[in-house]
Amino acid sequence: MTSTQPNSKYITINDVRIRYLDWGTEGLPPLVCLHGHTGQAHIWDEFAEAMRDSYHVYALDQRGHGESGYASDGYARDRFVEDLAAFVDAIGLDRFTLAGLSMGGWHSMLYTADHPDRVERIVMVDIGPEPSETAKAGASGRPATPMEFPSLDSAFDWMRSSNPWASDKRLMQDARDKMKQTSDGNWTWKADPRLFNTPLPDMSDSSLISRYWSALETIPCPILEVRGADSPLVSDEILDRMKAAAGDLTAIDIPDAGHVVTVDKPAEFVEATRSFLKVKG
């Protein structure tokens, strides 16, 4: 957990009100952080606090997530990438570093392929251009996400059932950041209900997968891939193909972590990224 708090700010881009966490500090190199599907910006809290003496960190609630508005024009990958492009232009970022977890990593690849002169380096967290066969098989058998819980504790229990890695304190904080209480006293997700219980096309759409591989092949900046060692999403075979495709890609695994590495093992994630981001311990 963090001892300092960011400034919560809002900006309207592409007709969506976007909330972002501004960790300062003015004049330092910018670092933009993008969460995963149905996630929210506070997954980066420990990372942002550790980096704020070396970077001016911005963590976004992407459209339809967290405290940002729902999007009438939907959630196709290009809409998210357009939001990222509009955001960095609106706040005046010329060159910057990207950190993207899961879905945020897809957006990072697509944006950087289109704007190779703008991105200094990328931290991609537990994501690749396509999922492993194990991950695809697991996704098809995953039970539906409940949309309402009688209490925050019951939401925490449901989250714990699929996450044995995060501490109780950190997982409960993630539940608070992801959820809101309704007028009848129950708890539901802050993210747009349209984002739940619908298969992500990125897991199977050959055209999207091809775009990610093509993007990776053209990205000129250094990339660090951080995998959760217990996550099946990016297999060794996929990682080897990523290293062959990218010009400059290194990888590191975080033991005893699943997919959302920044929540499961925040301190270990910070240490794993320090050298790549040139931040002293």
N, C-alpha and C positions, 0 to 999 in steps of 0.2 A: 504494500500500500504506500501511498505517497504522502510526504509531509507538506508539500506545496500544492496549490490548486491553480489551474489555468484560468484564463479569462474565457468565458463562454460568449461567443459572438455569432451574429447572424448576417447572412448575405443572400440576396435573391438572385439566382442565376438560372437561365432557361425556364423561367416562370415557376421555379421551386425555391422555397425558403430553406436555405441550408444552414445548419448550425455547425460551427467548428470551434475547437478548443485551441486557443492561442497561448502557447507556453512561453513566448518571448524567446530569446532576448533580441531587441532591435539591433540590426547591424551584423548579426551572425549569419552564416550560410543557412539558407532555408532547407527544412526537411518536412515533407508532406507525407502523412500517414493515412492509409486507407484500410478500413476493417473488412471483414468477410460478410458473406450472405447472412442476413437477419441479425448482424452484429451491431456494434456501435463504437463511438470514438474512444471511450474510456478503456478499451482493451489495451491501449498504448500508454496508459498512465505511468507505469514504472519506467518504461523505456523513455518516454518523453522527459520525465524528471531527470533521468540519468544523462540525457543528451543535451539538456537545455543550457549548459554552460559552453557547449561547443556549437550548437545549432539553434536556430529559431524554428521551433517545432510547431507545426499545424496538424491537428488530427481532425478529420472530417467525419461527421455523420452524413453518409452519402444519401442520395434521394431515397425516400421511403423508409429510412432507418433512424433509430434514436430519436433525437429531438427535431430532425428535419421533416419537411412536409412530404406528404404523399404526392406522387407524380401522376398527373392525368394522362400524360403521353407514354406511360409505361416504364419498363425496366430492362429494355434491351441493352446489351453491353455498350453499344455506341452512345446511348443516352448518358450513361455514367461517364464515359470518356469525354463526351462533350462538356459535361459538368466540370470535370477536372480541368479541362482546357480553359473554360470560362473562369473558373475560380482562380487559377494561378495568374491569369491575365488581369483579373479584376483587382487583386491585391498587389500586383506589380512584381511578380517573381520572374526573373529572367532565366537563371539557371538554378536548379535545386536538386535535392536527392529525394527519391521516392522509397517509401516502405509500404509494401502491400501484402496483407495476409489473405490467403485464399482468393476470393473474388477480387479483392483489392490488388492482388498480384496479376490477375488477368487484365485489369484496367491499366495497371502500370506498364505491362508489356505493349498493349495496344497504343497507349498514349506515346510511349517512348519511340515506337516504330514510326509514328507520324511526326514526332518532334525530337529527332535525335540530338539536336543541338541544345536542347533545353535541360536534359537530365544528366546529372553528374555521375550517379550510380544508383543502383536499385537493390534493396533488401526484399527478397521474395520469401514469404513465410508459408511453407508447406503447400506449395502449389506448383503445378507444371502445365504445359500445354494440353496434356490429356491425363486422365486418371489411370491408375493401374487396373488390371483385370480384377484384382481383389476388391478394390474400392468400388468398381462398377457393380460387382456382384452384391456387395454389402448395401449399396444404395437401393437396389431393387427390393430388398427385403426389410428395409428400415420401417418401423411403425410410424404412423402419422403423429405429428406434433400436436399436443393438446393446445387449444386456443384460449383456454380459460382455466384458472386455478382458484380454489377457495381461499388460499393464503399465499403469501410470499414464501413461507416455509415449504409449502407443498410444491411450488414451482422449483425451489432449490432442490428438493428431493428428486424431482423428475430430472433436473439437470445432472445431479450427482449420479443417477442411474447409468449414465453413459460417459461420465467423466470421473475416473478414479484418481486423477493426477493433481488437480488444483487443490490448494488448501481450502478448508471450510470458509475461512475469512475471505479469500479471493473469489471463490465461486459465489458466495452470497453477494459480494459487491457486484459481480457480473450480473446476477439476477436482478438486483436493484436498478442497475443501469439499463437493462434490457426491458424492464417491465413497468407497467403503470396500473394504478388501482382504478377500477371503474366505479360508477355511481352506486352500484349495488354492493360494493365492498369486495368483489372478486378482483383477480389480477389477470391482466392480459399483456401481450407483447406490445411494445411501442412500434415495432416495424409494421408496415402495411400488411394486412392479412393476406393480400394477394401474393405475397412472397413466400407463403408457407404451403407445404404439402403439394407442391408442384415440382416435378423433376426439373433440375437445371439442364438446359439444352447443352451446356458446355461439357456435360458428361458423355454425350453421345452424338452431337451434331458434327458431322465430318467437316462442314464448311467452317464452323467456329474453331474446331480443333486445328484445322489447316491454317487459319489466320494466326493462331497463337504460335504455331511452329514457325511460320513465315516471319512473324514479328521478332521472335527470339533470334532468328538467323540474321536479322538486319540491325539489331541493337548494338551500338558501338561501345557503350559504357560498361564498366565492371558490374557484375551481378553476384550477389551472395544469396544462395538458396539455403534457408534454415528449415530443416525438417524436424517434426516431432518424431522421435525414434519409435514410438508406439503407434503412429499414424500410418495407415496403409496407402494413403493417397498417392504419394510420389514414390514409386518403386525404384529399386536400384537400376533396373533396366531403363526406366524413363529418365532417371537422373543421368545415366551415362549418355543417352541420346541428347539430353539438354546440353551437357558439356561439349559434345561434338558439334552441336548446332550453333552455340553461342560463341562469340569471339573471346569472352573473358568471364567465365563462370566458375566460382568455387562453391563448395557446399560444406555444411556442418550439421551434425545431428545433435539434438538435445535429448539426453536420456530421460526416461520416465515422463515424457510429454506426449500428448495427443496432437490433434489438429490445431487447436488455438494455442499455440506455444506461448504467446505473450501473457496469457492468463494462467496456463498450466504451470509454467516455470519462468516467471518474469525475471528473476535475478539472473538465472542461467542464460536467458535470452539476451539480456543486456551484455553480459560478459562475452557471449559468442559474437556479438556484432561490433564490439569496441575497436578491434584491430582494423576491420574492413572500413569503418567510418572514421578511423584515425582519431579516436577519443581515448584519452588516458584513463586508467582506472583510479 
